[in-house]
Amino acid sequence: MAVKTMTLNNLEVAILELRGSFMGGEETDELKAEAADLFEQGNRKLVIDMSNVTYCNSMGIGALVGLHTMYSKDGGQIKLCAMGKGIKNVFVITKLISIFDVEEKREDAIHNFQAIEPVTN
């Protein structure tokens, strides 16, 4: 299993813990399916823990960008956390670091969500 799902406070904050390589295969499909399922259940605060990701190519990054778009269109947010140095460098080089909210630790991402007030229209 490449994606482990956890939720806090009755789905208020969801955590997807990724493992292995994300290169556009089954693991990337699993990530998209898990996130879409959480989104459909009403989750709008998603933490993606990348501490155990060993490799992420353009297909994996494309999946993350797609999830970011899905969440942000409906007032949600995604925070990435615990990126390894190599993966973080890819996000810096591609300037995606300015698009995604990246935290050093999972606890920081969760805490920073709790400080955000929900957007009401």
C-alpha positions as CSV (number, residue, x, y, z in Angstrom):
1,M,0.0,0.0,0.0
2,A,1.5,3.3,-1.1
3,V,-1.0,5.6,0.7
4,K,-2.2,5.4,4.3
5,T,-5.2,7.5,5.3
6,M,-5.9,9.1,8.7
7,T,-8.5,11.7,9.7
8,L,-8.7,14.0,12.8
9,N,-11.7,15.7,14.4
10,N,-14.4,13.9,12.4
11,L,-12.7,14.5,9.0
12,E,-11.8,18.1,9.7
13,V,-8.2,17.4,8.9
14,A,-7.2,14.4,6.8
15,I,-3.7,13.0,6.5
16,L,-2.4,11.0,3.5
17,E,0.9,9.3,4.3
18,L,2.7,8.5,1.1
19,R,5.3,5.7,0.8
20,G,7.6,4.7,-2.0
21,S,7.9,6.2,-5.5
22,F,5.2,8.2,-7.3
23,M,5.7,7.8,-11.0
24,G,2.3,7.7,-12.6
25,G,1.4,4.0,-11.8
26,E,-0.8,2.4,-9.3
27,E,0.6,4.4,-6.4
28,T,-0.3,7.7,-8.1
29,D,-3.8,6.4,-8.9
30,E,-4.2,5.3,-5.3
31,L,-3.2,8.8,-4.1
32,K,-5.8,10.5,-6.4
33,A,-8.5,8.0,-5.4
34,E,-7.9,8.4,-1.7
35,A,-7.8,12.2,-1.9
36,A,-11.0,12.3,-4.1
37,D,-12.8,10.1,-1.6
38,L,-11.9,12.4,1.3
39,F,-12.9,15.4,-0.7
40,E,-16.3,13.8,-1.6
41,Q,-16.8,13.1,2.1
42,G,-16.4,16.9,2.8
43,N,-12.8,17.1,3.8
44,R,-11.2,20.5,2.9
45,K,-8.0,20.4,4.9
46,L,-5.6,17.8,3.6
47,V,-2.1,17.1,4.8
48,I,0.1,15.0,2.5
49,D,3.0,13.5,4.5
50,M,5.9,12.9,2.1
51,S,8.5,11.7,4.7
52,N,8.6,8.2,3.2
53,V,8.5,9.2,-0.5
54,T,11.7,8.0,-2.2
55,Y,11.0,9.4,-5.7
56,C,8.5,11.6,-7.4
57,N,8.6,12.2,-11.2
58,S,6.5,14.6,-13.3
59,M,3.5,12.3,-13.2
60,G,3.5,12.2,-9.4
61,I,3.9,16.0,-9.3
62,G,1.0,16.3,-11.8
63,A,-1.2,14.3,-9.5
64,L,-0.3,16.6,-6.6
65,V,-1.1,19.7,-8.7
66,G,-4.4,18.1,-9.7
67,L,-5.3,17.5,-6.1
68,H,-4.3,21.1,-5.2
69,T,-6.6,22.4,-7.9
70,M,-9.5,20.2,-6.8
71,Y,-9.2,21.4,-3.2
72,S,-8.5,25.1,-3.9
73,K,-11.5,25.4,-6.3
74,D,-13.8,24.6,-3.4
75,G,-12.1,26.7,-0.7
76,G,-10.0,23.8,0.6
77,Q,-6.3,23.6,1.2
78,I,-3.5,21.1,0.9
79,K,-0.3,21.2,2.9
80,L,2.7,19.1,2.1
81,C,5.0,18.1,4.9
82,A,8.2,16.3,5.7
83,M,9.7,16.3,2.2
84,G,13.1,14.8,1.8
85,K,15.9,17.1,0.5
86,G,15.8,15.7,-3.1
87,I,12.0,16.0,-3.5
88,K,12.0,19.5,-1.9
89,N,14.7,20.5,-4.4
90,V,12.4,19.5,-7.3
91,F,9.7,21.7,-5.9
92,V,12.1,24.6,-5.5
93,I,13.5,24.2,-9.1
94,T,10.0,24.0,-10.6
95,K,8.8,26.9,-8.4
96,L,6.0,24.7,-7.1
97,I,7.2,25.6,-3.6
98,S,5.4,28.9,-4.1
99,I,2.1,27.2,-5.0
100,F,2.1,24.5,-2.2
101,D,2.1,25.2,1.5
102,V,5.1,23.2,2.7
103,E,5.8,22.5,6.3
104,E,8.8,20.7,7.9
105,K,6.8,18.5,10.2
106,R,3.3,16.9,10.1
107,E,2.5,18.5,13.5
108,D,3.2,21.9,12.1
109,A,0.9,21.4,9.1
110,I,-1.9,20.2,11.4
111,H,-1.4,23.0,13.8
112,N,-1.4,25.7,11.1
113,F,-4.7,24.3,9.7
114,Q,-6.3,24.8,13.1
115,A,-5.2,28.4,13.1
116,I,-7.1,29.0,9.8
117,E,-10.8,30.1,10.0
118,P,-13.1,28.5,7.5
119,V,-14.0,30.7,4.5
120,T,-17.7,31.5,4.2
121,N,-19.4,32.9,1.2
